[in-house]
Amino acid sequence: MKISKIIISNYRAFYSEKGKKDTEYRINLRLGENMLIYGENGSGKSSLYKALKDLFRSSLEADCKITENIFSKDEELEEQPFVAVTFSGDGLTDETYQLSADPHLTQNANEKLSSVARSRSFMTYRDLLRVHFIDNPEVNLFEFLFGSDGLLADMPNPSATRAETKLRMYALWQATIGQQDEVTIHDFTNGVNQIMSDLNNSLNHLLRYFDESISVSFSALSEDAVKAGKPVVKMTVTYFEKALGGDAEEYHNFLNEARLSALAICIFLAAHLSVPAPAYKILFLDDIFTGLDTQNRIPLLNILTDKVIRGTVSETFTDYQVFLSTYDKQWFDLAKNHLGTSNWHFLEMYIDKHSKGFHYPALLPSEGDFEKATHYFRMKQYPACANYQRKICEGLIKRFLPDYKKYDALPNGDIKPVEKLATLIERFESYLIENGLDVTPYNGLKTCLRAFMNPLSHDDGESPAYRKELELGFELIKKLQTLKNTEYIKQGEIIRTQQAHGETGVPYLYEFEVQTSVRVLISDTERKISKLIIRPTKMTKLDDNKVEKFIYDAEPIDKGLKSVCDFLKIGAELDPLQEFTWRNGDSDEPLNSMLQK
């Protein structure tokens, strides 16, 4: 079961009129959709975050009190301020829980709610800063992970040898301090080290989404440190094989804010993959995009939506109900495009002004541009429909094209985005042709641009707008929506092929550096792999490990493999995608099987 409805009345920023039920704030998530929220500063976005957090917290704290809206305090309300959520799904009867200013209406002593409250499922950008440790030269993660408010404080001890140590980690730590018992100390120390080993594994898989050059390891906790009451868990960050920790530069003084934020987010998410899952899985991430630059925001969305996290067998967040909020409207619009609409609800929050002068939130379900275009088409507002169609086409083409097609280099070395849709369409068509995709389904783009997208975007009273032309625009948009362009191998990564000499049988290992990122391009009828240009870097003769390094020009992968076959006197014609392997985590994987995923 997941949350299907949220109702808020006179809580924090949310103001509801006395006696008017229709002014309560209602969010409908159908059958447990995820939710992406845009909210301008002061619109109540943080109040929504705290509303859900407080409701779950009330299951653990009997005296948890609701924070009433200051403008409703002077009114004799017919109904006390409250926050309510309804769970639906799994063929079960709906369940509703409420946190109210009326204590008789707050009865949330429920394992579903309390397991969430213990799992630290709510995170804000301020929480990320705890990992930066800018003012602390001795980075010690123990309190952050196992202290009273630590991410793993409620993790059950996985190394208990007797009933007395089968406790949650913070409770066991308190018992360890109080008892100084050898077995308790031993079990606590082993428990921490086992948890950190599991965390370390998940963390490094998540970090690869952001930056392949970064990895993390944790120091082992010692029994002597536990016995002395001064436990230390240190983290070493390795950046391009250079350790940032110990006697070297500390990671928090070396890594930029985007990498530090990515590291903090991955620690938070890895902790969720390491602990036993609660009955209801939720993540509410409030404004955590703040510290991430644009290129590091998409990887976070991929982590949350990938069916299986790369490098793992079964780890995933797809069974969580995810709430994401941001104050960045441009990013909100980009994220909507990336996430799609199948299991996401989009909400926009703005500041409204009451007749009494104070501000309060206005909640607007976020319609996509396609829905807006459809609405204006039905209303026969054809210029508005054409404008949205133009905007949609431009956005879909930009989403599909790689960066080098979307930007132009300036004489001074700067780059600028391509601004004309006509230019984008030309580059879109050339990119399809370059990679062997059929351009025919998109031939109507230039016609639509000339016929109505451009004229109806300007004050041109003589330009007719015909229904059939707009219908053609909708058909093209649907075709563009099927396009996907996924990067599988980044520029600079190494691929390998091992072949035996055709006459001597001696095995050789060749390594090549990928010169352009490898992408899988998908339309509604085709699936193609982008051009794979590689440069040979070295050859190892495996019977004596003799290494020869190369400085050769780059060439297509089929020609690279042919050069290998010619040198080794291999007459058979080999498939490059089957013969080359790519390093995926701890194992080599044939390019063909990896690119088919």
Stockholm file with secondary structure:
# STOCKHOLM 1.0

chainA/1-597         MKISKIIISNYRAFYSEKGKKDTEYRINLRLGENMLIYGENGSGKSSLYKALKDLFRSSLEADCKITENIFSKDEELEEQPFVAVTFSGDGLTDETYQLSADPHLTQNANEKLSSVARSRSFMTYRDLLRVHFIDNPEVNLFEFLFGSDGLLADMPNPSATRAETKLRMYALWQATIGQQDEVTIHDFTNGVNQIMSDLNNSLNHLLRYFDESISVSFSALSEDAVKAGKPVVKMTVTYFEKALGGDAEEYHNFLNEARLSALAICIFLAAHLSVPAPAYKILFLDDIFTGLDTQNRIPLLNILTDKVIRGTVSETFTDYQVFLSTYDKQWFDLAKNHLGTSNWHFLEMYIDKHSKGFHYPALLPSEGDFEKATHYFRMKQYPACANYQRKICEGLIKRFLPDYKKYDALPNGDIKPVEKLATLIERFESYLIENGLDVTPYNGLKTCLRAFMNPLSHDDGESPAYRKELELGFELIKKLQTLKNTEYIKQGEIIRTQQAHGETGVPYLYEFEVQTSVRVLISDTERKISKLIIRPTKMTKLDDNKVEKFIYDAEPIDKGLKSVCDFLKIGAELDPLQEFTWRNGDSDEPLNSMLQK
#=GR chainA/1-597 SS CEEEEEEEESBTTCCCCTTCGGGSEEEECTTTCEEEEEECTTSSHHHHHHHHHHHHHTTTCTTCCCCBCTTTTTSCCSSCCEEEEEEEETTEEEEEEEEESSGGGCCCCCHHHHHHHHTTCEEEHHHHHHHHCTTCSSCCCHHHHHSTTCTTTTCBCTTCSSGGGCSBHHHHHHHHHHHCCHHHHHHHHHHHHHHHHHHHHHHHHHHHHHCTTEEEEECCCCHHHHHTTCCCCCEEEEETTEEESTTSCCHHHHSCHHHHHHHHHHHHHHHHHHSCCCSSCEEEEESTTTTSCGGGHHHHHHHHHCSSCTTCSSCCSTTSEEEEEESCHHHHHHHHHHHCSSSEEEEEEEEEECTTSCEEEEEEECCCHHHHHHHHHHTTCHHHHHHHHHHHHHHHHHHHSCHHHHEEECTTSCEEECCCHHHHHHHHHHHHHHTTCCCGGGTHHHHHIIIIITGGGSCCTTCCCCHHHHHHHHHHHHHHHTCEEEEEECTTCEEEEEEECTTTCCEEEEEEEESSCEEEEECSSCEEECCCEEEEEEEEETTTTEEEECCCCCEEHHHHHHHHHHHTTCCSCCCHHHHCEEEETTEEEEHHHHHTC
#=GC SS_cons         CEEEEEEEESBTTCCCCTTCGGGSEEEECTTTCEEEEEECTTSSHHHHHHHHHHHHHTTTCTTCCCCBCTTTTTSCCSSCCEEEEEEEETTEEEEEEEEESSGGGCCCCCHHHHHHHHTTCEEEHHHHHHHHCTTCSSCCCHHHHHSTTCTTTTCBCTTCSSGGGCSBHHHHHHHHHHHCCHHHHHHHHHHHHHHHHHHHHHHHHHHHHHCTTEEEEECCCCHHHHHTTCCCCCEEEEETTEEESTTSCCHHHHSCHHHHHHHHHHHHHHHHHHSCCCSSCEEEEESTTTTSCGGGHHHHHHHHHCSSCTTCSSCCSTTSEEEEEESCHHHHHHHHHHHCSSSEEEEEEEEEECTTSCEEEEEEECCCHHHHHHHHHHTTCHHHHHHHHHHHHHHHHHHHSCHHHHEEECTTSCEEECCCHHHHHHHHHHHHHHTTCCCGGGTHHHHHIIIIITGGGSCCTTCCCCHHHHHHHHHHHHHHHTCEEEEEECTTCEEEEEEECTTTCCEEEEEEEESSCEEEEECSSCEEECCCEEEEEEEEETTTTEEEECCCCCEEHHHHHHHHHHHTTCCSCCCHHHHCEEEETTEEEEHHHHHTC
//
